[in-house]
Each structure stands twice: as C-alpha cells, then as structure tokens.
C-alpha cells in the first residue's frame, strides 16, 4: 500500500483522519437484530418515536428496524447496531412478540385482536375483519405507519391468522 492509502500510516499534516481525500466515512450498518441475529424489517422513525414509552432523548437519527422474532425481546434496533429497544420499552404489546395471546392486538387502528377474530370465526364461521379494515383504509381512517409497531399495514397478519384459525 502507498503511504497515502495506508490507514495505519501517520496522517498528513493538518488532516483530520487517515481517510482518503474525498471519501465518505465508513459507517457499519446491519439489518440483523443484535440479540437473535435474524433480519429486521425497516420501520419509520415516527413509528419508533410513537411506540416508545421511554424518553425520546434516547432515539437517534439512525434508521431503525423491527425484529419480528417472537422469542426475541427486541422490538426495534438501530441500523448502526448501537441501540435497541425491547418489549418493556414500548407502549403497546406487540403481536409478533406474542402471536398466540388472544388479547394482543393484531390491528392497532381498528382494535382487532387474535381473540376477537377467533371468536367471530367460531361463532359465524368466517371473519369480517379484513373487509372492515379495507373499508377503514378506503375511508382514510388508517394510521398503520404510526399505530402498528411493525410500521405497516396489518392485513397480511390478519389474513395469516384467519387462514391458520380456519385450518385448525
């Protein structure tokens, strides 16, 4: 390596670092949860801020990811790997962390839980929840990007629950 590209060589006089001129700093990013190691799903900063029950002074400007692993206590982690927030630090119970709990919400905008969907299927033989949610979305009443801890629409989760319940 030449002296100008060797990061171990002494920096040039007046240089702030041994970084190459014109190069941007290397920031390590990850999409893997720091505890379970599984890939996270990107989530907006507004969702993280809305869901946390702790001081927002702890939230950085880093991108955040959502950990969907039910056995992992991490809900959100930063892409720089420097911080994470657990189930004890969020305002709502998280469906992905308690996927078999009847009283945990699946739809945070219209307040549908696994238990309410199960009872409707047991009573009526089917669920009207997807149609009700779709009607709410069309009416502009949805706020999944902020109210749902995963930061996105719940319909995929709702359909998966209905499929699972009807198969059992």
C-alpha positions, 0 to 999 in steps of 0.5 A: 500500500502507498503511504497515502492509502495506508490507514495505519500510516501517520496522517498528513499534516493538518488532516483530520483522519487517515481517510482518503481525500474525498471519501465518505466515512465508513459507517457499519450498518446491519439489518440483523437484530443484535440479540437473535441475529435474524433480519429486521424489517425497516420501520419509520422513525415516527413509528419508533418515536410513537411506540416508545414509552421511554424518553425520546432523548434516547432515539437517534437519527439512525434508521431503525428496524423491527425484529419480528422474532417472537422469542426475541425481546427486541422490538426495534434496533438501530441500523448502526447496531448501537441501540435497541429497544425491547418489549418493556420499552414500548407502549403497546404489546406487540403481536409478533412478540406474542402471536398466540395471546388472544388479547394482543392486538393484531390491528392497532387502528381498528382494535382487532385482536387474535381473540376477537377474530377467533371468536367471530370465526367460531361463532359465524364461521368466517371473519369480517375483519379484513373487509372492515379494515379495507373499508377503514383504509378506503375511508382514510381512517388508517394510521398503520405507519404510526399505530402498528409497531411493525410500521405497516399495514396489518392485513397480511397478519390478519389474513395469516391468522384467519387462514391458520384459525380456519385450518385448525 
